[in-house]
Amino acid sequence: MIEASSKHETARETGPFAFAQESDIAIGTRAITCTHSNLERAVDYIVKGLPVEPFQPLFGLSDEELRSHGAKRYVADAKPGYPCRITLRDAEPGETLLLLNWRHLDADTPYRSDGPIFVREAALASYEARNAIPKQQRIRLLSVRAYDKSGWMQDAEVVKGVELESSVAKFFADPAVDYLHVHNANRGCYACRVDRG
């Protein structure tokens, strides 16, 4: 994870949810609460984009060179529609992205998995936000998958993006859950990771 303090944005409130402004790095400020066994407690969480470093050698390659890496360049023609998994921002129309395969769960379990993702060639740093849901996730239908430390799935559900924060609270109320993976529910693409704060 790259941290760039000069690019920090503060989360802002909208209704009962906090969400991060569109920026390469965002740090929120509010913990959510959940009810478990009739006890209310704060739940801190961190939303993370993918690290930028593994993708940097591909940025700027020719289309032929990209094909040799199993990747393809796209030019965004609408927004939303091309979600970058590094910055957790949708590309602006005219921006270039790479579509490629990424192993998002490299666990020695039957849940090991990889799949297609978009990354913006203009990405400079990985997104990280504490107690804030990125707009990119708030506007989509999501599949949330809860894993233990060894990569075994403990639970899962499909939620509207505006309900993601409640899903985080529910899953992290279970002490067996170590982290969450969020996917776009319709196409199944990996979206982001959520860790305990």
C-alpha positions in Angstrom: 0.0 0.0 0.0 1.4 3.4 -1.0 0.7 6.2 1.4 0.8 9.7 0.1 -0.2 12.2 2.8 -0.3 15.1 0.3 -3.3 13.4 -1.4 -5.4 12.7 1.7 -9.1 13.7 1.5 -11.4 13.7 4.5 -14.6 11.7 4.4 -17.8 13.6 4.5 -21.2 12.7 5.9 -24.3 12.0 3.7 -27.3 10.8 5.7 -26.3 7.9 8.0 -23.3 6.9 5.9 -19.8 8.4 5.4 -18.2 8.2 2.0 -14.9 9.2 0.7 -14.5 11.9 -1.9 -13.1 10.9 -5.2 -9.3 11.0 -4.8 -6.4 8.6 -5.1 -6.1 8.5 -1.3 -8.8 9.1 1.3 -8.8 8.8 5.1 -12.2 8.9 6.8 -12.9 9.8 10.4 -15.9 7.9 11.7 -16.4 4.5 13.2 -19.6 2.6 12.6 -21.6 0.8 15.3 -23.1 -2.6 15.3 -25.3 -4.6 17.6 -24.1 -8.0 18.6 -25.5 -10.0 21.6 -27.4 -6.8 22.6 -24.2 -4.8 23.0 -23.5 -1.8 20.8 -19.8 -1.1 20.0 -17.8 0.8 17.5 -16.4 -1.0 14.5 -13.4 0.5 12.7 -12.6 -0.6 9.2 -10.2 0.2 6.4 -11.1 0.0 2.7 -8.1 -0.7 0.4 -7.5 -0.6 -3.3 -4.9 -2.8 -4.9 -1.2 -1.8 -4.7 0.0 0.2 -7.8 3.4 -1.4 -8.0 2.6 -4.7 -9.7 0.8 -2.8 -12.5 3.3 0.0 -13.2 5.5 -2.1 -15.6 2.4 -2.5 -17.8 1.5 1.2 -18.0 2.4 2.7 -21.4 3.2 -0.7 -23.1 2.0 -1.1 -26.7 -1.1 -3.1 -27.5 1.0 -6.0 -28.7 3.2 -6.0 -25.6 0.0 -5.9 -23.4 -1.4 -8.9 -25.3 1.7 -10.9 -24.4 0.8 -10.2 -20.7 -2.8 -11.2 -21.2 -3.9 -7.6 -20.9 -5.9 -5.2 -23.1 -6.1 -1.4 -23.1 -9.5 0.4 -23.0 -10.5 4.0 -23.4 -13.3 5.0 -21.0 -16.3 6.2 -23.0 -18.7 6.8 -20.0 -18.7 7.4 -16.3 -19.5 5.3 -14.3 -18.5 2.2 -16.2 -14.7 1.7 -15.9 -13.8 1.1 -12.2 -10.1 1.3 -11.3 -9.2 -1.2 -8.6 -6.1 0.7 -7.5 -7.6 4.2 -6.9 -11.2 3.0 -6.4 -12.4 5.7 -8.8 -14.2 5.3 -12.1 -12.2 6.5 -15.0 -13.1 9.8 -16.7 -14.2 9.6 -20.3 -11.1 9.6 -22.5 -8.9 8.0 -19.8 -7.0 4.8 -20.6 -7.3 1.6 -18.4 -5.9 -1.8 -18.6 -8.1 -4.9 -18.3 -6.2 -7.9 -16.9 -6.5 -10.9 -14.7 -5.6 -10.5 -11.0 -5.3 -13.1 -8.2 -7.3 -11.3 -5.4 -7.4 -14.3 -3.0 -4.1 -16.2 -2.9 -5.1 -18.5 -0.1 -4.3 -22.2 0.1 -8.0 -23.0 0.2 -10.7 -23.9 -2.3 -11.6 -20.2 -2.3 -8.4 -19.2 -4.0 -9.5 -17.0 -6.9 -8.7 -14.5 -9.5 -10.5 -12.6 -12.2 -10.7 -9.6 -14.5 -10.1 -6.0 -13.2 -9.6 -2.6 -14.6 -6.7 -0.3 -13.5 -6.2 3.3 -14.7 -2.9 3.9 -16.4 -2.9 7.3 -14.6 -3.0 5.7 -11.2 -0.3 7.0 -8.9 -1.1 5.6 -5.5 -3.3 3.0 -3.8 -6.5 4.1 -2.2 -7.0 3.6 1.5 -9.8 5.0 3.6 -10.6 4.5 7.3 -14.3 4.3 8.2 -15.4 5.6 4.8 -17.1 3.9 1.8 -15.8 5.1 -1.7 -18.4 6.4 -4.1 -17.4 3.7 -6.6 -18.8 1.1 -4.2 -21.8 3.1 -3.0 -23.4 3.2 -6.5 -23.2 -0.5 -7.4 -24.8 -3.8 -6.4 -22.2 -5.7 -4.4 -21.3 -9.2 -3.3 -19.6 -9.1 0.1 -17.5 -12.1 1.1 -16.2 -12.6 4.6 -13.0 -14.7 5.2 -11.0 -15.9 8.2 -7.3 -15.4 8.5 -6.6 -18.6 6.5 -8.8 -17.6 3.6 -11.8 -19.7 4.4 -15.1 -18.1 3.6 -17.3 -17.6 6.7 -20.3 -15.8 5.2 -21.4 -13.8 2.2 -24.3 -11.6 1.0 -25.4 -9.4 -1.9 -26.2 -5.7 -0.9 -26.8 -2.4 -2.5 -23.7 -0.2 -2.2 -25.4 2.2 0.2 -25.8 -0.8 2.6 -22.1 -1.8 2.5 -21.3 -0.1 5.8 -24.0 -2.1 7.6 -22.7 -5.3 6.0 -19.2 -4.5 7.2 -20.5 -4.0 10.8 -22.5 -7.3 10.6 -19.6 -9.4 9.4 -17.0 -7.9 11.7 -19.3 -8.6 14.7 -18.2 -12.2 14.1 -14.7 -12.6 15.7 -13.9 -15.4 13.2 -14.0 -12.9 10.3 -10.6 -11.3 9.5 -11.3 -9.4 6.3 -13.9 -8.9 3.6 -13.6 -9.0 -0.2 -16.1 -6.9 -2.1 -17.1 -7.8 -5.7 -19.4 -6.2 -8.2 -22.4 -8.5 -8.0 -23.5 -8.4 -11.6 -20.2 -9.2 -13.4 -18.5 -10.7 -10.3 -15.3 -8.6 -10.7 -13.2 -8.0 -7.6 -13.7 -4.5 -6.2 -11.8 -3.9 -3.0 -10.8 -5.3 0.4 -12.0 -4.3 3.8 -9.9 -4.9 6.9 -10.6 -4.3 10.5 -9.4 -0.9 11.6 
